Amino acid sequence: MQVTFLATILVGAPVVALASLFVTLPDWGARAEFAIRVGALVWFLTGLSVYLYARKYRDEDETDSEEQDAAADAE
């Protein structure tokens, strides 16, 4: 969860700033709404990426453990 939070801030802040250059934001309410909408998308994509990364490496670790257990049983 901490990785997701930090990655979202590090990636999300520049993305929101760059995206806001191409949108007219007349008042603070519009700015806040824009930041929330774009930030939510960044948070979702970052969370999904971290989940898929962790799942991939967890599966590899489980496969390695199973192979080691099978080799130990064969001895």
All heavy atoms as a GROMACS GRO file, in nm:
protein
  581
    1MET      N    1   0.082  -0.118   0.000
    1MET     CA    2   0.000   0.000   0.000
    1MET      C    3   0.087   0.125   0.000
    1MET      O    4   0.053   0.223  -0.064
    1MET     CB    5  -0.093  -0.006   0.121
    1MET     CG    6  -0.194   0.102   0.121
    1MET     SD    7  -0.304   0.081  -0.018
    1MET     CE    8  -0.445   0.164   0.040
    2GLN      N    9   0.198   0.122   0.072
    2GLN     CA   10   0.286   0.238   0.076
    2GLN      C   11   0.349   0.264  -0.059
    2GLN      O   12   0.364   0.379  -0.100
    2GLN     CB   13   0.393   0.220   0.183
    2GLN     CG   14   0.337   0.220   0.323
    2GLN     CD   15   0.443   0.183   0.426
    2GLN    OE1   16   0.550   0.138   0.392
    2GLN    NE2   17   0.410   0.203   0.552
    3VAL      N   18   0.382   0.158  -0.130
    3VAL     CA   19   0.440   0.172  -0.264
    3VAL      C   20   0.338   0.238  -0.356
    3VAL      O   21   0.372   0.329  -0.433
    3VAL     CB   22   0.484   0.035  -0.320
    3VAL    CG1   23   0.524   0.046  -0.465
    3VAL    CG2   24   0.598  -0.022  -0.238
    4THR      N   25   0.214   0.195  -0.347
    4THR     CA   26   0.109   0.253  -0.430
    4THR      C   27   0.092   0.401  -0.400
    4THR      O   28   0.081   0.484  -0.490
    4THR     CB   29  -0.025   0.180  -0.407
    4THR    OG1   30  -0.005   0.041  -0.428
    4THR    CG2   31  -0.133   0.230  -0.498
    5PHE      N   32   0.091   0.436  -0.273
    5PHE     CA   33   0.074   0.576  -0.232
    5PHE      C   34   0.188   0.662  -0.284
    5PHE      O   35   0.165   0.768  -0.345
    5PHE     CB   36   0.064   0.583  -0.079
    5PHE     CG   37   0.045   0.723  -0.028
    5PHE    CD1   38  -0.076   0.786  -0.040
    5PHE    CD2   39   0.150   0.790   0.034
    5PHE    CE1   40  -0.095   0.915   0.007
    5PHE    CE2   41   0.133   0.918   0.081
    5PHE     CZ   42   0.010   0.981   0.069
    6LEU      N   43   0.310   0.619  -0.262
    6LEU     CA   44   0.425   0.699  -0.306
    6LEU      C   45   0.435   0.708  -0.458
    6LEU      O   46   0.462   0.814  -0.514
    6LEU     CB   47   0.554   0.642  -0.248
    6LEU     CG   48   0.571   0.658  -0.098
    6LEU    CD1   49   0.697   0.586  -0.050
    6LEU    CD2   50   0.577   0.804  -0.060
    7ALA      N   51   0.411   0.597  -0.525
    7ALA     CA   52   0.416   0.599  -0.671
    7ALA      C   53   0.308   0.690  -0.728
    7ALA      O   54   0.331   0.761  -0.826
    7ALA     CB   55   0.401   0.458  -0.726
    8THR      N   56   0.192   0.689  -0.667
    8THR     CA   57   0.083   0.775  -0.714
    8THR      C   58   0.120   0.922  -0.699
    8THR      O   59   0.093   1.002  -0.789
    8THR     CB   60  -0.047   0.744  -0.638
    8THR    OG1   61  -0.081   0.608  -0.658
    8THR    CG2   62  -0.161   0.831  -0.685
    9ILE      N   63   0.180   0.958  -0.589
    9ILE     CA   64   0.221   1.097  -0.570
    9ILE      C   65   0.331   1.135  -0.668
    9ILE      O   66   0.325   1.240  -0.732
    9ILE     CB   67   0.265   1.121  -0.424
    9ILE    CG1   68   0.144   1.114  -0.332
    9ILE    CG2   69   0.334   1.257  -0.411
    9ILE    CD1   70   0.177   1.118  -0.186
   10LEU      N   71   0.431   1.049  -0.680
   10LEU     CA   72   0.543   1.081  -0.769
   10LEU      C   73   0.502   1.088  -0.916
   10LEU      O   74   0.555   1.169  -0.991
   10LEU     CB   75   0.655   0.978  -0.751
   10LEU     CG   76   0.726   0.980  -0.616
   10LEU    CD1   77   0.824   0.863  -0.605
   10LEU    CD2   78   0.797   1.112  -0.596
   11VAL      N   79   0.411   1.003  -0.956
   11VAL     CA   80   0.364   1.002  -1.095
   11VAL      C   81   0.247   1.098  -1.113
   11VAL      O   82   0.239   1.171  -1.212
   11VAL     CB   83   0.324   0.859  -1.137
   11VAL    CG1   84   0.258   0.859  -1.274
   11VAL    CG2   85   0.445   0.767  -1.136
   12GLY      N   86   0.156   1.098  -1.017
   12GLY     CA   87   0.032   1.172  -1.031
   12GLY      C   88   0.046   1.323  -1.031
   12GLY      O   89  -0.020   1.392  -1.110
   13ALA      N   90   0.130   1.377  -0.946
   13ALA     CA   91   0.145   1.523  -0.939
   13ALA      C   92   0.190   1.582  -1.073
   13ALA      O   93   0.128   1.677  -1.122
   13ALA     CB   94   0.239   1.562  -0.826
   14PRO      N   95   0.294   1.528  -1.135
   14PRO     CA   96   0.332   1.583  -1.267
   14PRO      C   97   0.225   1.560  -1.374
   14PRO      O   98   0.204   1.646  -1.460
   14PRO     CB   99   0.460   1.509  -1.303
   14PRO     CG  100   0.513   1.455  -1.176
   14PRO     CD  101   0.394   1.433  -1.088
   15VAL      N  102   0.157   1.446  -1.369
   15VAL     CA  103   0.053   1.418  -1.469
   15VAL      C  104  -0.062   1.518  -1.455
   15VAL      O  105  -0.110   1.573  -1.555
   15VAL     CB  106   0.001   1.272  -1.456
   15VAL    CG1  107  -0.126   1.252  -1.536
   15VAL    CG2  108   0.108   1.175  -1.498
   16VAL      N  109  -0.106   1.544  -1.333
   16VAL     CA  110  -0.214   1.641  -1.311
   16VAL      C  111  -0.168   1.780  -1.355
   16VAL      O  112  -0.243   1.852  -1.422
   16VAL     CB  113  -0.259   1.642  -1.163
   16VAL    CG1  114  -0.354   1.757  -1.135
   16VAL    CG2  115  -0.325   1.511  -1.127
   17ALA      N  116  -0.045   1.817  -1.322
   17ALA     CA  117   0.005   1.949  -1.361
   17ALA      C  118   0.012   1.963  -1.513
   17ALA      O  119  -0.029   2.066  -1.568
   17ALA     CB  120   0.142   1.973  -1.299
   18LEU      N  121   0.063   1.862  -1.581
   18LEU     CA  122   0.072   1.868  -1.727
   18LEU      C  123  -0.067   1.867  -1.792
   18LEU      O  124  -0.091   1.941  -1.888
   18LEU     CB  125   0.155   1.752  -1.781
   18LEU     CG  126   0.306   1.761  -1.757
   18LEU    CD1  127   0.373   1.630  -1.800
   18LEU    CD2  128   0.364   1.878  -1.833
   19ALA      N  129  -0.155   1.783  -1.742
   19ALA     CA  130  -0.290   1.777  -1.798
   19ALA      C  131  -0.366   1.908  -1.778
   19ALA      O  132  -0.446   1.948  -1.862
   19ALA     CB  133  -0.368   1.661  -1.737
   20SER      N  134  -0.338   1.977  -1.669
   20SER     CA  135  -0.411   2.102  -1.642
   20SER      C  136  -0.370   2.215  -1.736
   20SER      O  137  -0.442   2.314  -1.749
   20SER     CB  138  -0.388   2.146  -1.497
   20SER     OG  139  -0.254   2.188  -1.478
   21LEU      N  140  -0.258   2.199  -1.805
   21LEU     CA  141  -0.215   2.302  -1.900
   21LEU      C  142  -0.308   2.310  -2.021
   21LEU      O  143  -0.315   2.413  -2.087
   21LEU     CB  144  -0.072   2.273  -1.948
   21LEU     CG  145   0.038   2.281  -1.842
   21LEU    CD1  146   0.170   2.238  -1.903
   21LEU    CD2  147   0.046   2.420  -1.784
   22PHE      N  148  -0.380   2.203  -2.048
   22PHE     CA  149  -0.463   2.196  -2.167
   22PHE      C  150  -0.613   2.212  -2.138
   22PHE      O  151  -0.695   2.190  -2.225
   22PHE     CB  152  -0.439   2.062  -2.239
   22PHE     CG  153  -0.293   2.040  -2.271
   22PHE    CD1  154  -0.218   1.951  -2.197
   22PHE    CD2  155  -0.231   2.111  -2.372
   22PHE    CE1  156  -0.084   1.931  -2.224
   22PHE    CE2  157  -0.096   2.093  -2.400
   22PHE     CZ  158  -0.023   2.002  -2.327
   23VAL      N  159  -0.646   2.251  -2.014
   23VAL     CA  160  -0.785   2.264  -1.973
   23VAL      C  161  -0.804   2.401  -1.908
   23VAL      O  162  -0.717   2.448  -1.834
   23VAL     CB  163  -0.822   2.154  -1.871
   23VAL    CG1  164  -0.964   2.170  -1.823
   23VAL    CG2  165  -0.800   2.017  -1.930
   24THR      N  166  -0.916   2.464  -1.937
   24THR     CA  167  -0.948   2.592  -1.874
   24THR      C  168  -1.010   2.564  -1.738
   24THR      O  169  -1.112   2.495  -1.728
   24THR     CB  170  -1.047   2.672  -1.961
   24THR    OG1  171  -0.988   2.691  -2.089
   24THR    CG2  172  -1.078   2.806  -1.898
   25LEU      N  173  -0.947   2.616  -1.634
   25LEU     CA  174  -0.995   2.596  -1.498
   25LEU      C  175  -1.019   2.733  -1.435
   25LEU      O  176  -0.929   2.793  -1.377
   25LEU     CB  177  -0.893   2.515  -1.417
   25LEU     CG  178  -0.861   2.376  -1.475
   25LEU    CD1  179  -0.739   2.317  -1.407
   25LEU    CD2  180  -0.980   2.286  -1.464
   26PRO      N  181  -1.143   2.782  -1.444
   26PRO     CA  182  -1.172   2.921  -1.405
   26PRO      C  183  -1.167   2.952  -1.256
   26PRO      O  184  -1.135   3.064  -1.217
   26PRO     CB  185  -1.312   2.944  -1.460
   26PRO     CG  186  -1.373   2.809  -1.466
   26PRO     CD  187  -1.260   2.715  -1.495
   27ASP      N  188  -1.198   2.855  -1.172
   27ASP     CA  189  -1.198   2.884  -1.028
   27ASP      C  190  -1.141   2.765  -0.951
   27ASP      O  191  -1.108   2.662  -1.007
   27ASP     CB  192  -1.340   2.918  -0.980
   27ASP     CG  193  -1.440   2.805  -1.003
   27ASP    OD1  194  -1.398   2.696  -1.045
   27ASP    OD2  195  -1.560   2.827  -0.978
   28TRP      N  196  -1.129   2.783  -0.819
   28TRP     CA  197  -1.068   2.679  -0.736
   28TRP      C  198  -1.151   2.552  -0.731
   28TRP      O  199  -1.098   2.441  -0.722
   28TRP     CB  200  -1.044   2.732  -0.594
   28TRP     CG  201  -0.926   2.822  -0.592
   28TRP    CD1  202  -0.925   2.958  -0.583
   28TRP    CD2  203  -0.789   2.782  -0.602
   28TRP    NE1  204  -0.797   3.005  -0.588
   28TRP    CE2  205  -0.710   2.900  -0.598
   28TRP    CE3  206  -0.724   2.661  -0.613
   28TRP    CZ2  207  -0.572   2.898  -0.606
   28TRP    CZ3  208  -0.586   2.659  -0.621
   28TRP    CH2  209  -0.512   2.776  -0.617
   29GLY      N  210  -1.281   2.565  -0.740
   29GLY     CA  211  -1.367   2.446  -0.741
   29GLY      C  212  -1.341   2.360  -0.864
   29GLY      O  213  -1.332   2.238  -0.854
   30ALA      N  214  -1.328   2.424  -0.978
   30ALA     CA  215  -1.299   2.351  -1.102
   30ALA      C  216  -1.161   2.287  -1.096
   30ALA      O  217  -1.140   2.175  -1.143
   30ALA     CB  218  -1.308   2.444  -1.222
   31ARG      N  219  -1.067   2.357  -1.036
   31ARG     CA  220  -0.931   2.303  -1.022
   31ARG      C  221  -0.930   2.181  -0.930
   31ARG      O  222  -0.865   2.080  -0.960
   31ARG     CB  223  -0.837   2.410  -0.968
   31ARG     CG  224  -0.814   2.521  -1.065
   31ARG     CD  225  -0.733   2.633  -1.006
   31ARG     NE  226  -0.729   2.744  -1.100
   31ARG     CZ  227  -0.703   2.868  -1.067
   31ARG    NH1  228  -0.677   2.899  -0.940
   31ARG    NH2  229  -0.701   2.962  -1.159
   32ALA      N  230  -1.001   2.190  -0.820
   32ALA     CA  231  -1.006   2.078  -0.726
   32ALA      C  232  -1.076   1.958  -0.790
   32ALA      O  233  -1.028   1.844  -0.778
   32ALA     CB  234  -1.080   2.119  -0.599
   33GLU      N  235  -1.187   1.982  -0.859
   33GLU     CA  236  -1.259   1.872  -0.925
   33GLU      C  237  -1.172   1.806  -1.031
   33GLU      O  238  -1.167   1.683  -1.042
   33GLU     CB  239  -1.386   1.926  -0.989
   33GLU     CG  240  -1.471   1.819  -1.052
   33GLU     CD  241  -1.597   1.876  -1.115
   33GLU    OE1  242  -1.644   1.983  -1.072
   33GLU    OE2  243  -1.647   1.812  -1.209
   34PHE      N  244  -1.100   1.886  -1.107
   34PHE     CA  245  -1.010   1.832  -1.210
   34PHE      C  246  -0.901   1.747  -1.146
   34PHE      O  247  -0.872   1.636  -1.192
   34PHE     CB  248  -0.947   1.947  -1.290
   34PHE     CG  249  -0.850   1.900  -1.394
   34PHE    CD1  250  -0.894   1.854  -1.515
   34PHE    CD2  251  -0.714   1.904  -1.369
   34PHE    CE1  252  -0.805   1.811  -1.612
   34PHE    CE2  253  -0.623   1.861  -1.464
   34PHE     CZ  254  -0.669   1.815  -1.586
   35ALA      N  255  -0.839   1.797  -1.041
   35ALA     CA  256  -0.732   1.723  -0.973
   35ALA      C  257  -0.784   1.592  -0.916
   35ALA      O  258  -0.716   1.489  -0.923
   35ALA     CB  259  -0.671   1.809  -0.863
   36ILE      N  260  -0.905   1.592  -0.863
   36ILE     CA  261  -0.963   1.470  -0.807
   36ILE      C  262  -0.992   1.369  -0.917
   36ILE      O  263  -0.960   1.250  -0.903
   36ILE     CB  264  -1.091   1.502  -0.726
   36ILE    CG1  265  -1.053   1.577  -0.598
   36ILE    CG2  266  -1.170   1.376  -0.695
   36ILE    CD1  267  -1.170   1.636  -0.524
   37ARG      N  268  -1.049   1.414  -1.028
   37ARG     CA  269  -1.081   1.322  -1.138
   37ARG      C  270  -0.954   1.261  -1.197
   37ARG      O  271  -0.945   1.139  -1.215
   37ARG     CB  272  -1.160   1.392  -1.248
   37ARG     CG  273  -1.305   1.416  -1.211
   37ARG     CD  274  -1.377   1.477  -1.326
   37ARG     NE  275  -1.306   1.602  -1.361
   37ARG     CZ  276  -1.334   1.678  -1.463
   37ARG    NH1  277  -1.430   1.645  -1.544
   37ARG    NH2  278  -1.266   1.788  -1.485
   38VAL      N  279  -0.856   1.343  -1.228
   38VAL     CA  280  -0.731   1.292  -1.287
   38VAL      C  281  -0.655   1.209  -1.183
   38VAL      O  282  -0.601   1.103  -1.214
   38VAL     CB  283  -0.645   1.407  -1.342
   38VAL    CG1  284  -0.511   1.356  -1.391
   38VAL    CG2  285  -0.718   1.479  -1.454
   39GLY      N  286  -0.653   1.255  -1.059
   39GLY     CA  287  -0.585   1.183  -0.952
   39GLY      C  288  -0.645   1.046  -0.928
   39GLY      O  289  -0.572   0.949  -0.902
   40ALA      N  290  -0.776   1.035  -0.937
   40ALA     CA  291  -0.841   0.905  -0.919
   40ALA      C  292  -0.800   0.808  -1.028
   40ALA      O  293  -0.773   0.690  -1.001
   40ALA     CB  294  -0.993   0.922  -0.918
   41LEU      N  295  -0.791   0.857  -1.150
   41LEU     CA  296  -0.747   0.771  -1.260
   41LEU      C  297  -0.603   0.728  -1.241
   41LEU      O  298  -0.569   0.610  -1.258
   41LEU     CB  299  -0.763   0.844  -1.394
   41LEU     CG  300  -0.720   0.766  -1.517
   41LEU    CD1  301  -0.803   0.639  -1.533
   41LEU    CD2  302  -0.730   0.854  -1.640
   42VAL      N  303  -0.517   0.820  -1.201
   42VAL     CA  304  -0.376   0.787  -1.175
   42VAL      C  305  -0.366   0.687  -1.061
   42VAL      O  306  -0.290   0.590  -1.069
   42VAL     CB  307  -0.294   0.914  -1.146
   42VAL    CG1  308  -0.155   0.880  -1.096
   42VAL    CG2  309  -0.286   1.002  -1.269
   43TRP      N  310  -0.442   0.707  -0.954
   43TRP     CA  311  -0.440   0.616  -0.839
   43TRP      C  312  -0.483   0.476  -0.882
   43TRP      O  313  -0.419   0.376  -0.846
   43TRP     CB  314  -0.534   0.668  -0.731
   43TRP     CG  315  -0.535   0.583  -0.608
   43TRP    CD1  316  -0.613   0.475  -0.583
   43TRP    CD2  317  -0.451   0.597  -0.494
   43TRP    NE1  318  -0.584   0.422  -0.459
   43TRP    CE2  319  -0.485   0.496  -0.403
   43TRP    CE3  320  -0.351   0.688  -0.459
   43TRP    CZ2  321  -0.423   0.481  -0.280
   43TRP    CZ3  322  -0.289   0.673  -0.336
   43TRP    CH2  323  -0.324   0.570  -0.250
   44PHE      N  324  -0.589   0.466  -0.961
   44PHE     CA  325  -0.637   0.337  -1.007
   44PHE      C  326  -0.532   0.266  -1.093
   44PHE      O  327  -0.502   0.149  -1.073
   44PHE     CB  328  -0.767   0.353  -1.086
   44PHE     CG  329  -0.818   0.224  -1.143
   44PHE    CD1  330  -0.880   0.131  -1.061
   44PHE    CD2  331  -0.802   0.194  -1.277
   44PHE    CE1  332  -0.926   0.010  -1.112
   44PHE    CE2  333  -0.848   0.074  -1.329
   44PHE     CZ  334  -0.910  -0.018  -1.246
   45LEU      N  335  -0.475   0.337  -1.189
   45LEU     CA  336  -0.375   0.276  -1.278
   45LEU      C  337  -0.248   0.237  -1.202
   45LEU      O  338  -0.189   0.132  -1.229
   45LEU     CB  339  -0.342   0.371  -1.393
   45LEU     CG  340  -0.456   0.397  -1.491
   45LEU    CD1  341  -0.416   0.502  -1.594
   45LEU    CD2  342  -0.501   0.269  -1.558
   46THR      N  343  -0.206   0.318  -1.107
   46THR     CA  344  -0.089   0.286  -1.027
   46THR      C  345  -0.116   0.163  -0.940
   46THR      O  346  -0.034   0.072  -0.932
   46THR     CB  347  -0.048   0.405  -0.938
   46THR    OG1  348  -0.028   0.519  -1.020
   46THR    CG2  349   0.078   0.375  -0.861
   47GLY      N  350  -0.232   0.160  -0.876
   47GLY     CA  351  -0.268   0.046  -0.794
   47GLY      C  352  -0.276  -0.083  -0.874
   47GLY      O  353  -0.227  -0.187  -0.831
   48LEU      N  354  -0.334  -0.075  -0.992
   48LEU     CA  355  -0.342  -0.192  -1.079
   48LEU      C  356  -0.203  -0.238  -1.121
   48LEU      O  357  -0.173  -0.358  -1.119
   48LEU     CB  358  -0.427  -0.160  -1.202
   48LEU     CG  359  -0.450  -0.273  -1.301
   48LEU    CD1  360  -0.526  -0.388  -1.235
   48LEU    CD2  361  -0.526  -0.221  -1.422
   49SER      N  362  -0.117  -0.145  -1.154
   49SER     CA  363   0.020  -0.179  -1.195
   49SER      C  364   0.097  -0.245  -1.081
   49SER      O  365   0.166  -0.346  -1.101
   49SER     CB  366   0.096  -0.054  -1.240
   49SER     OG  367   0.033   0.005  -1.349
   50VAL      N  368   0.087  -0.190  -0.962
   50VAL     CA  369   0.156  -0.248  -0.846
   50VAL      C  370   0.102  -0.387  -0.815
   50VAL      O  371   0.177  -0.479  -0.786
   50VAL     CB  372   0.145  -0.154  -0.724
   50VAL    CG1  373   0.193  -0.221  -0.597
   50VAL    CG2  374   0.224  -0.026  -0.749
   51TYR      N  375  -0.029  -0.404  -0.824
   51TYR     CA  376  -0.091  -0.534  -0.800
   51TYR      C  377  -0.040  -0.638  -0.900
   51TYR      O  378  -0.001  -0.749  -0.862
   51TYR     CB  379  -0.243  -0.524  -0.808
   51TYR     CG  380  -0.310  -0.658  -0.810
   51TYR    CD1  381  -0.323  -0.734  -0.695
   51TYR    CD2  382  -0.360  -0.711  -0.930
   51TYR    CE1  383  -0.383  -0.858  -0.697
   51TYR    CE2  384  -0.420  -0.836  -0.933
   51TYR     CZ  385  -0.431  -0.908  -0.816
   51TYR     OH  386  -0.490  -1.031  -0.819
   52LEU      N  387  -0.040  -0.602  -1.029
   52LEU     CA  388   0.006  -0.696  -1.131
   52LEU      C  389   0.154  -0.729  -1.115
   52LEU      O  390   0.194  -0.844  -1.132
   52LEU     CB  391  -0.023  -0.640  -1.270
   52LEU     CG  392  -0.171  -0.629  -1.306
   52LEU    CD1  393  -0.187  -0.557  -1.439
   52LEU    CD2  394  -0.237  -0.765  -1.308
   53TYR      N  395   0.233  -0.630  -1.079
   53TYR     CA  396   0.376  -0.652  -1.055
   53TYR      C  397   0.396  -0.749  -0.938
   53TYR      O  398   0.472  -0.846  -0.947
   53TYR     CB  399   0.445  -0.519  -1.027
   53TYR     CG  400   0.590  -0.530  -0.991
   53TYR    CD1  401   0.686  -0.541  -1.090
   53TYR    CD2  402   0.631  -0.530  -0.858
   53TYR    CE1  403   0.821  -0.551  -1.058
   53TYR    CE2  404   0.764  -0.542  -0.824
   53TYR     CZ  405   0.859  -0.551  -0.924
   53TYR     OH  406   0.991  -0.562  -0.892
   54ALA      N  407   0.326  -0.724  -0.828
   54ALA     CA  408   0.340  -0.810  -0.710
   54ALA      C  409   0.289  -0.950  -0.739
   54ALA      O  410   0.350  -1.048  -0.695
   54ALA     CB  411   0.263  -0.749  -0.593
   55ARG      N  412   0.181  -0.962  -0.810
   55ARG     CA  413   0.126  -1.092  -0.844
   55ARG      C  414   0.222  -1.173  -0.930
   55ARG      O  415   0.243  -1.292  -0.908
   55ARG     CB  416  -0.007  -1.076  -0.916
   55ARG     CG  417  -0.078  -1.205  -0.941
   55ARG     CD  418  -0.214  -1.179  -0.998
   55ARG     NE  419  -0.229  -1.262  -1.115
   55ARG     CZ  420  -0.330  -1.260  -1.196
   55ARG    NH1  421  -0.426  -1.173  -1.177
   55ARG    NH2  422  -0.338  -1.339  -1.298
   56LYS      N  423   0.285  -1.107  -1.026
   56LYS     CA  424   0.380  -1.174  -1.114
   56LYS      C  425   0.497  -1.230  -1.033
   56LYS      O  426   0.534  -1.346  -1.047
   56LYS     CB  427   0.432  -1.078  -1.219
   56LYS     CG  428   0.538  -1.138  -1.308
   56LYS     CD  429   0.594  -1.037  -1.404
   56LYS     CE  430   0.706  -1.101  -1.483
   56LYS     NZ  431   0.785  -1.006  -1.554
   57TYR      N  432   0.554  -1.148  -0.947
   57TYR     CA  433   0.670  -1.191  -0.872
   57TYR      C  434   0.635  -1.287  -0.759
   57TYR      O  435   0.714  -1.371  -0.723
   57TYR     CB  436   0.752  -1.072  -0.823
   57TYR     CG  437   0.829  -1.013  -0.938
   57TYR    CD1  438   0.783  -0.900  -1.004
   57TYR    CD2  439   0.943  -1.075  -0.987
   57TYR    CE1  440   0.852  -0.849  -1.113
   57TYR    CE2  441   1.012  -1.026  -1.096
   57TYR     CZ  442   0.966  -0.912  -1.158
   57TYR     OH  443   1.033  -0.864  -1.266
   58ARG      N  444   0.513  -1.278  -0.707
   58ARG     CA  445   0.470  -1.375  -0.607
   58ARG      C  446   0.454  -1.512  -0.671
   58ARG      O  447   0.495  -1.613  -0.616
   58ARG     CB  448   0.338  -1.331  -0.544
   58ARG     CG  449   0.294  -1.426  -0.431
   58ARG     CD  450   0.155  -1.399  -0.383
   58ARG     NE  451   0.064  -1.428  -0.491
   58ARG     CZ  452  -0.049  -1.362  -0.514
   58ARG    NH1  453  -0.083  -1.262  -0.437
   58ARG    NH2  454  -0.128  -1.394  -0.614
   59ASP      N  455   0.397  -1.515  -0.791
   59ASP     CA  456   0.380  -1.642  -0.863
   59ASP      C  457   0.516  -1.704  -0.895
   59ASP      O  458   0.533  -1.825  -0.884
   59ASP     CB  459   0.301  -1.622  -0.992
   59ASP     CG  460   0.154  -1.592  -0.965
   59ASP    OD1  461   0.109  -1.613  -0.851
   59ASP    OD2  462   0.085  -1.548  -1.059
   60GLU      N  463   0.614  -1.622  -0.934
   60GLU     CA  464   0.748  -1.674  -0.961
   60GLU      C  465   0.812  -1.730  -0.835
   60GLU      O  466   0.876  -1.834  -0.839
   60GLU     CB  467   0.836  -1.565  -1.022
   60GLU     CG  468   0.801  -1.532  -1.166
   60GLU     CD  469   0.888  -1.422  -1.223
   60GLU    OE1  470   0.984  -1.378  -1.156
   60GLU    OE2  471   0.861  -1.380  -1.336
   61ASP      N  472   0.794  -1.661  -0.722
   61ASP     CA  473   0.848  -1.709  -0.596
   61ASP      C  474   0.784  -1.842  -0.556
   61ASP      O  475   0.851  -1.932  -0.507
   61ASP     CB  476   0.826  -1.606  -0.484
   61ASP     CG  477   0.917  -1.486  -0.500
   61ASP    OD1  478   1.015  -1.494  -0.577
   61ASP    OD2  479   0.890  -1.383  -0.435
   62GLU      N  480   0.653  -1.855  -0.575
   62GLU     CA  481   0.584  -1.979  -0.541
   62GLU      C  482   0.633  -2.093  -0.630
   62GLU      O  483   0.652  -2.204  -0.584
   62GLU     CB  484   0.433  -1.961  -0.554
   62GLU     CG  485   0.374  -1.876  -0.444
   62GLU     CD  486   0.226  -1.851  -0.462
   62GLU    OE1  487   0.166  -1.902  -0.560
   62GLU    OE2  488   0.169  -1.779  -0.380
   63THR      N  489   0.655  -2.065  -0.758
   63THR     CA  490   0.705  -2.167  -0.850
   63THR      C  491   0.844  -2.211  -0.809
   63THR      O  492   0.875  -2.330  -0.808
   63THR     CB  493   0.707  -2.112  -0.994
   63THR    OG1  494   0.575  -2.071  -1.029
   63THR    CG2  495   0.756  -2.218  -1.092
   64ASP      N  496   0.930  -2.114  -0.772
   64ASP     CA  497   1.065  -2.147  -0.726
   64ASP      C  498   1.060  -2.233  -0.600
   64ASP      O  499   1.135  -2.329  -0.587
   64ASP     CB  500   1.146  -2.020  -0.700
   64ASP     CG  501   1.179  -1.945  -0.828
   64ASP    OD1  502   1.169  -2.006  -0.938
   64ASP    OD2  503   1.214  -1.826  -0.818
   65SER      N  504   0.971  -2.199  -0.508
   65SER     CA  505   0.958  -2.275  -0.383
   65SER      C  506   0.910  -2.417  -0.412
   65SER      O  507   0.959  -2.513  -0.352
   65SER     CB  508   0.859  -2.207  -0.289
   65SER     OG  509   0.908  -2.082  -0.249
   66GLU      N  510   0.816  -2.431  -0.503
   66GLU     CA  511   0.766  -2.564  -0.537
   66GLU      C  512   0.875  -2.648  -0.603
   66GLU      O  513   0.887  -2.767  -0.575
   66GLU     CB  514   0.644  -2.551  -0.631
   66GLU     CG  515   0.521  -2.498  -0.563
   66GLU     CD  516   0.408  -2.468  -0.660
   66GLU    OE1  517   0.423  -2.495  -0.781
   66GLU    OE2  518   0.304  -2.417  -0.615
   67GLU      N  519   0.956  -2.587  -0.688
   67GLU     CA  520   1.065  -2.658  -0.752
   67GLU      C  521   1.169  -2.702  -0.649
   67GLU      O  522   1.223  -2.813  -0.656
   67GLU     CB  523   1.129  -2.572  -0.860
   67GLU     CG  524   1.041  -2.553  -0.982
   67GLU     CD  525   1.099  -2.453  -1.081
   67GLU    OE1  526   1.207  -2.397  -1.055
   67GLU    OE2  527   1.036  -2.432  -1.186
   68GLN      N  528   1.197  -2.616  -0.552
   68GLN     CA  529   1.293  -2.651  -0.449
   68GLN      C  530   1.237  -2.764  -0.362
   68GLN      O  531   1.312  -2.855  -0.322
   68GLN     CB  532   1.325  -2.528  -0.362
   68GLN     CG  533   1.408  -2.424  -0.435
   68GLN     CD  534   1.425  -2.297  -0.353
   68GLN    OE1  535   1.369  -2.283  -0.245
   68GLN    NE2  536   1.503  -2.204  -0.406
   69ASP      N  537   1.109  -2.759  -0.331
   69ASP     CA  538   1.047  -2.866  -0.252
   69ASP      C  539   1.050  -2.997  -0.328
   69ASP      O  540   1.079  -3.103  -0.269
   69ASP     CB  541   0.903  -2.830  -0.216
   69ASP     CG  542   0.893  -2.715  -0.118
   69ASP    OD1  543   0.995  -2.684  -0.052
   69ASP    OD2  544   0.783  -2.656  -0.106
   70ALA      N  545   1.022  -2.992  -0.456
   70ALA     CA  546   1.025  -3.115  -0.539
   70ALA      C  547   1.166  -3.171  -0.547
   70ALA      O  548   1.186  -3.293  -0.539
   70ALA     CB  549   0.972  -3.085  -0.678
   71ALA      N  550   1.266  -3.085  -0.558
   71ALA     CA  551   1.406  -3.132  -0.564
   71ALA      C  552   1.446  -3.192  -0.430
   71ALA      O  553   1.517  -3.294  -0.425
   71ALA     CB  554   1.498  -3.016  -0.600
   72ALA      N  555   1.401  -3.134  -0.320
   72ALA     CA  556   1.433  -3.187  -0.188
   72ALA      C  557   1.365  -3.323  -0.166
   72ALA      O  558   1.423  -3.414  -0.106
   72ALA     CB  559   1.392  -3.089  -0.079
   73ASP      N  560   1.243  -3.337  -0.215
   73ASP     CA  561   1.171  -3.464  -0.202
   73ASP      C  562   1.236  -3.573  -0.287
   73ASP      O  563   1.235  -3.690  -0.248
   73ASP     CB  564   1.025  -3.447  -0.244
   73ASP     CG  565   0.946  -3.364  -0.144
   73ASP    OD1  566   0.993  -3.348  -0.029
   73ASP    OD2  567   0.837  -3.314  -0.182
   74ALA      N  568   1.295  -3.534  -0.400
   74ALA     CA  569   1.357  -3.632  -0.489
   74ALA      C  570   1.486  -3.688  -0.429
   74ALA      O  571   1.527  -3.799  -0.460
   74ALA     CB  572   1.386  -3.569  -0.624
   75GLU      N  573   1.548  -3.613  -0.341
   75GLU     CA  574   1.674  -3.657  -0.279
   75GLU      C  575   1.645  -3.754  -0.174
   75GLU      O  576   1.638  -3.842  -0.130
   75GLU     CB  577   1.748  -3.540  -0.218
   75GLU     CG  578   1.798  -3.443  -0.321
   75GLU     CD  579   1.862  -3.320  -0.258
   75GLU    OE1  580   1.869  -3.310  -0.133
   75GLU    OE2  581   1.905  -3.234  -0.332
   0.00000   0.00000   0.00000
